[in-house]
Amino acid sequence: MDTPISTPTDTATCVEQLRSALAEHGIKLPSLGLDWLTPDHLIALGNCNLATAHAFAEALSKTKKDISA
């Protein structure tokens, strides 16, 4: 997948969209945010505990199954 050129505003918007999408699945990544030290406007997903990682994996797996159906 090609990565589009982004601006800090685009990246901040994406962070909020990701935060909202995760919240719909009851997932909160406390460290989710912008990595201001990178020139490519990277999104920092950060660290999470095991329960959050399991919930994240389950939500992604469920979404993949829904798309495949």
GUNU-713122 format. One record per residue: residue in one letter; y, z, x of N, C-alpha, C in turn. Coordinates in pm, 1 decimal. Last residue first. Layout:
residues N
NODE   residuo         ny         nz         nx        cay        caz        cax         cy         cz         cx
NODE         A          Y          Z          X          Y          Z          X          Y          Z          X
...
This chain:
residues 69
NODE   residuo         ny         nz         nx        cay        caz        cax         cy         cz         cx
NODE         A    -1217.0      447.6    -1672.9    -1280.3      434.5    -1806.3    -1222.7      321.3    -1886.6
NODE         S    -1061.8      471.5    -1449.8    -1180.9      387.0    -1441.3    -1242.8      360.3    -1577.7
NODE         I     -873.6      656.6    -1527.5     -828.7      520.8    -1495.6     -946.6      424.9    -1496.7
NODE         D    -1031.6      884.1    -1555.1     -958.5      832.7    -1672.0     -914.5      688.5    -1649.9
NODE         K    -1116.1      920.1    -1290.9    -1215.3      891.0    -1394.8    -1147.9      830.8    -1518.0
NODE         K     -869.1      979.2    -1172.7     -944.1      861.7    -1127.5    -1047.3      821.6    -1232.2
NODE         T     -810.2     1217.4    -1305.1     -723.4     1101.7    -1322.5     -795.3      974.8    -1281.4
NODE         K    -1011.7     1380.5    -1203.4    -1005.0     1353.0    -1347.2     -920.9     1229.5    -1373.7
NODE         S     -940.7     1385.2     -932.2    -1069.8     1330.1     -973.4    -1069.2     1293.0    -1121.0
NODE         L     -691.1     1514.0     -948.3     -700.5     1378.1     -894.8     -830.8     1311.0     -936.1
NODE         A     -771.7     1761.6    -1053.0     -676.5     1678.3    -1127.0     -682.1     1533.6    -1078.7
NODE         E     -939.0     1851.4     -844.1     -992.6     1830.3     -979.3     -900.7     1739.7    -1061.6
NODE         A     -756.7     1876.8     -632.6     -869.8     1784.2     -622.1     -928.0     1751.9     -759.3
NODE         F     -591.5     2079.0     -742.9     -535.3     1949.5     -704.2     -646.6     1844.6     -698.7
NODE         A     -771.7     2290.0     -766.0     -705.7     2237.1     -885.8     -648.5     2098.8     -859.7
NODE         H     -834.3     2328.7     -493.1     -939.2     2290.7     -589.2     -877.2     2229.0     -714.9
NODE         A     -580.6     2406.5     -400.3     -644.7     2286.7     -345.8     -755.2     2236.8     -438.3
NODE         T     -548.0     2644.5     -541.7     -456.5     2533.0     -566.6     -516.6     2402.7     -515.8
NODE         A     -753.0     2796.6     -426.9     -753.3     2770.6     -571.3     -663.3     2652.2     -605.8
NODE         L     -672.2     2811.4     -155.6     -794.5     2740.7     -193.5     -797.4     2706.1     -341.8
NODE         N     -312.6     2758.4     -123.8     -435.1     2836.9     -116.6     -553.8     2755.1     -169.7
NODE         C     -124.7     2529.7       82.7     -157.7     2591.6      -46.5     -286.7     2670.6      -29.5
NODE         N      153.5     2383.0      262.2       26.9     2455.7      255.4        4.0     2508.0      114.6
NODE         G      309.2     2058.0      219.7      298.6     2196.7      261.5      159.1     2254.0      249.1
NODE         L      416.4     1815.4      164.5      333.0     1876.5       61.6      307.8     2022.9       93.4
NODE         A      711.8     1661.0      223.7      625.6     1766.6      275.5      547.8     1828.4      159.9
NODE         I      785.5     1329.1      252.1      770.4     1437.7      155.9      670.3     1537.0      213.4
NODE         L     1017.7     1166.4      474.6      883.4     1206.8      434.4      888.0     1322.0      335.2
NODE         H     1224.4      991.8      570.2     1235.4     1063.4      442.7     1097.2     1102.6      389.7
NODE         D     1210.5      894.3      825.4     1149.7      813.5      719.2     1152.0      880.5      582.3
NODE         P     1303.3     1073.5     1010.7     1392.3      962.7      974.4     1339.0      879.6      857.5
NODE         T     1261.6     1423.1      950.5     1201.1     1292.8      976.6     1295.8     1181.0      932.9
NODE         L     1375.2     1657.9      872.0     1376.1     1629.2     1014.6     1315.8     1492.9     1049.1
NODE         W     1340.1     1707.6      606.6     1470.5     1656.1      648.3     1474.8     1616.6      795.2
NODE         D     1110.8     1660.9      396.5     1109.4     1693.8      537.9     1234.0     1630.7      598.2
NODE         L     1138.6     1794.7       68.5     1172.9     1690.8      164.9     1160.1     1744.1      306.4
NODE         G      854.1     1959.4      -86.7      995.2     1929.4      -66.9     1014.5     1816.6       32.3
NODE         L      637.0     2221.9     -148.4      669.5     2082.8     -178.8      819.0     2059.5     -163.2
NODE         S      549.4     2479.1     -116.9      620.8     2418.6       -4.7      660.2     2273.8      -29.2
NODE         P      409.4     2543.1     -352.8      533.6     2613.2     -319.6      615.4     2546.7     -209.3
NODE         L      282.2     2353.2     -585.0      280.2     2354.5     -439.1      412.5     2416.5     -393.7
NODE         K      108.9     2418.8     -871.5      238.5     2439.2     -806.4      216.2     2443.0     -656.0
NODE         I      -46.8     2293.3    -1158.0      -49.5     2304.6    -1012.4       92.1     2321.1     -959.6
NODE         G      -93.5     2224.8    -1420.7      -90.9     2365.8    -1385.5      -93.1     2391.0    -1235.1
NODE         H      -56.3     1965.9    -1473.1     -194.8     2005.8    -1448.7     -203.1     2152.0    -1406.6
NODE         E      213.1     1950.5    -1489.6      137.4     1911.8    -1610.0       -9.3     1949.9    -1597.8
NODE         A      279.8     2000.4    -1225.6      296.7     2108.0    -1323.8      221.8     2077.7    -1453.3
NODE         L      245.0     1746.8    -1113.9      153.9     1855.1    -1076.6      160.3     1969.2    -1178.4
NODE         A      463.3     1619.0    -1234.7      326.7     1571.4    -1260.4      224.3     1678.7    -1225.2
NODE         S      678.6     1765.8    -1125.1      655.5     1764.3    -1270.2      512.9     1721.9    -1303.3
NODE         R      649.4     1704.2     -851.3      646.8     1844.1     -895.4      616.9     1852.4    -1045.5
NODE         L      684.6     1424.9     -862.7      556.9     1481.3     -819.0      542.4     1625.4     -864.5
NODE         Q      952.2     1417.7     -943.4      849.3     1354.3    -1026.6      711.6     1410.3     -991.8
NODE         E     1070.2     1547.4     -724.2     1079.4     1608.4     -857.3      976.0     1548.9     -952.9
NODE         V     1008.9     1361.2     -524.1      962.2     1499.6     -512.2      963.7     1566.5     -650.1
NODE         C     1151.6     1138.7     -617.2     1006.1     1135.0     -612.2      946.7     1274.8     -602.0
NODE         T     1410.9     1230.7     -576.7     1365.6     1198.5     -712.0     1213.6     1197.9     -718.6
NODE         A     1410.2     1245.9     -299.0     1429.8     1368.1     -377.9     1384.0     1347.0     -521.9
NODE         T     1382.6      973.5     -239.3     1278.4     1068.0     -199.9     1290.1     1196.8     -279.8
NODE         D     1620.5      867.4     -336.3     1492.1      818.2     -386.8     1381.5      920.3     -360.3
NODE         T     1799.3     1013.3     -171.6     1802.7     1031.1     -317.2     1672.1      983.9     -380.2
NODE         P     1741.4      918.5       86.3     1716.7     1059.0       54.1     1716.5     1085.4      -96.8
NODE         T     1576.0      601.9       28.7     1694.9      679.5       61.1     1661.8      826.5       34.2
NODE         S     1325.4      382.8      162.0     1376.6      483.3       69.0     1504.4      545.5      121.5
NODE         I     1135.5       94.2      148.5     1243.1      163.6      218.1     1306.2      260.2      118.9
NODE         P      794.2      136.7       38.8      929.0       82.3       24.4     1028.5      160.8      108.4
NODE         T      497.4       75.4      194.8      592.3      182.3      166.6      730.8      121.5      155.0
NODE         D      214.4      -90.9       64.2      338.7      -96.9      139.7      431.2       16.8       97.5
NODE         M     -117.4        0.0       85.1        0.0        0.0        0.0      123.1        0.0       89.2
